[in-house]
Amino acid sequence: MLGTANAAKSVETKDVVDSIRKAVFRGRIRLHEFFADFDPLRSGLVSESKFRTALDASGLQLGDPELRTLSVHYSEDPNAEQKRIRYKDLLADIEMVFTTAGMESNPLSKTSDFTPQLALKEPLLSAEEEQACNELIAKLAHLVRVRQLLIRPVYADYQRNVNSPIQVDQVTLAQFRNGLSQLGLQVTGEEASLLNRRFAGSASGYVNYVAFACAIDESQRTFSSREPRSYVVQPLTAGFREPRLGTEALSEYQPGRAPTGFNEPKLPTASFADLELSAVLKRLQDKALQHRIRLSEFFFDFDKHCDGTITEPQFIKGLSVAYDKKELGLTESELELLVNEYGKAMVHGARHIQWRKFVADIELVFQAAEMEKDPASKPINRVLQQDVVLLKPADEIRVQQLLTDLRRRVHVRRVLVKPLFSDYGGWSNATKVIDHITRQQAVQSLSRFGIDLTLEEQSLLFERYDTLGTGTVNFVALVRDIDSLESFSGREMRRHAFPQDPDFGSTKMMTAGFRQDRVVPGPILNLQPGRPPTNNDQPRRNSASSPSVLELLSRLQRSAVQHRLRVDENFKDFDRHHDGTITVPQFQAAVAMTWSKHLPLSQAEVETLVRSYSVDKSGQVHVLWKAFASDINKVFNTEALERTPTVAAPSNPPALPLVSAQLSAREEEVVESVLARLRSYCSTRRILVKPFFADAEYNRNSMRVVDHVTRAQFEQCLSRLGLQLNGKAQTSNFAPFPLFVCGSQFDSFVDSFMCCRG
């Protein structure tokens, strides 16, 4: 509301016009649009009633005295009964806030800046009142500084309250006093009234809390949302009326405040005395490549004129949004370096930033410039690497001694180091950076290992393995320097080596996550030293010699018949090209999935199968799995039986002969003599042999195979029967009967030595 003066009070035309100018400038109101419909002849004259109607429609809310003053001043004939108002003259006086008259005839003329006239006028206080107010402000400022209070947030909450009249940067008198009480600042009624007069708002009953906060706390002297430009009072520096930096120190940070580029608490980035543009651009390029950031998307919306330039605040805001939470933290000096490099003086005197040129320099990390003009040029694929942190020679020697002690401890205790650190990587409180943990987590890991380092030793390790420069610890590099075998990482990286190592500075990448290939090449299948074979999932008796292919197929066929295995189901999913071949690891996996629970194969047996069905394909060894599956399935059916009707089909169900061990003649005589003695013993005492073995078969600790018991159960049953055998006789008895892993087929055994009984 511009004014609601008493109707009897006279109003100066100049004051009314000034108030209209301010309202028009704030609201960007074009008054010509409201008068155009009332002047169809474009004569520049309207009646007094239409003049009032147009001003009311514009939302200026002028009172009757203001309207009467304007009507008299801009009337064509003030003495006429029906006044006609020269509204175009009023518009010319009002719209000078946007433009200057006669600019088309004078090209050198410039538009005036109306912004300084929007500043609030200082209230008029007497000398005594001014002194008392200054003493009160000094007292309140001392309390705020001692108690470390923030004044502005309390009143900002009042301003945004739904029950508060919306006035920019202003609160009511009651809210102002409530805020002082909430802050614990006790003032008398006279002092509160004095503050109300000193920081009076734009309307009666309001207090300008922003001016009050700036007077109490200098650090709150930031630009207000009311003032659209930064030079209303004086130029701002990075959003502040004056640089809020400590002049006595070399650091460019605000005393008691976090760096301006850090939105999250973290360790401050070191401030470099001599900044180089290339180093800053490299950091920006690395972050853009790491997170695949396209910077043009963050600057394009600011470039309203599409001329490739934006203002400095827009450039800084775009950088802040693009690299938000990317652990970049540009300092004020680095931002100033970028502004000076890409700044451009515009015609109107302001300095803008050439953002397209800046984006082109950053995106060189993705593609080379002007490749369409040079067909022979090739893009450069840049790989991000974490370089080794080099220490001073004295510190390096101490770190080497510390790592030597850690290596000796690991070698003596035979422990794995990496699990102690990697457990912290998945925690909710972790750094969420691959291969990195916090410093506190590193100390806890070493403590779990039984190592308590001094603060000096901890600082040396932290400095050496802070490869990102963010206060974290690269535990993969630390573990690799302690135990070179545990060098696998979650990312592809250079070998972390000491300066004295022969491969220091090497660019060779790790193989399969290891510093070197941790697999020993075998004839066909590779083995990892210290680990069981890849398909050896269950313990079993080692075979004296590798069986032949026919013996292996016979065993596999027997297992397939006993357990009704469909061999094709586990192989065909690996055959993507449907050519009947798969790789060796795929063949191993399919065999393990099919027979691992029923008939686990040894490494030598798998190699025998691979050699028999191997085929060279594209320079690699593949396995003919269809031929292998066909040989196994011959026990169920005969291939191409429809083409050869005379060939006999296999029996249904398949009949497989019992397998017997091959014994020498001497061993056969020993077995017959033992069985004859056992038959005589059982016949004399009328002992039923089979129930003892059947109970062992049904035991929950048995091997759960029909008609089979384990060797330990076989010996126990013989002992319960009173059949005493020595070790040699037991071995001879085991041999003639079919073996299943480590069990004996007791039906055949019982039938053999009880066949004499009728």
Secondary structure, 3 states (H helix, E strand, C coil): CCCCCCCCCCCCHHHHHHHHHHHHHHHCCCCHHHHHHHCCCCCCEEEHHHHHHHHHHCCCCCCHHHHHHHHHHCECCCCCCCCEEEHHHHHHHHHHHCCCCCCCCCCCCCCCCCHHHHCCCCCCCCHHHHHHHHHHHHHHHHHHHHHCCCCHHHHHHHHCCCCCCCCCCEEEHHHHHHHHHHHCCCCCHHHHHHHHHHCECCCCCEEEHHHHHHHHCHHHCECCCCCCCCCCCCCCECCECCCCCCCCCCCCCCCCCCCCCCCCCCCCCCCCCCCCHHHHHHHHHHHHHHHCCCCHHHHHHHCCCCCCEEEHHHHHHHHHHHCCCCCCCCCHHHHHHHHHHHEEECCCCCEEEEHHHHHHHHHHHCCCCCCCCCCCCCCCCCCCCCCCCCCCHHHHHHHHHHHHHHHHHHHHHCCCCHHHHHHHHHCCCCCCCCCEECHHHHHHHHHHCCCCCCHHHHHHHHHHCCCCCCCCEEHHHHHHHHCCCCCCCCCCCECCCCCCCCCCCCCCECECCECCCCCECCCCCCECCCCCCCCCCCCCCCCCCCCCHHHHHHHHHHHHHHHCCCHHHHCCCCCCCCCCEEEHHHHHHHHHHHHCCCCCCCHHHHHHHHHHHEEEECCEEEEEHHHHHHHHHHHCCCCCCCCCCCCCCCCCCCCCCCCCCCCCHHHHHHHHHHHHHHHHHHHHHCCCCHHHHHHHHHCCCCCCCCCEEEHHHHHHHHHHHCCCCCHHHHHHHHCCCCEECCEEEHHHHHHHHHCCCC
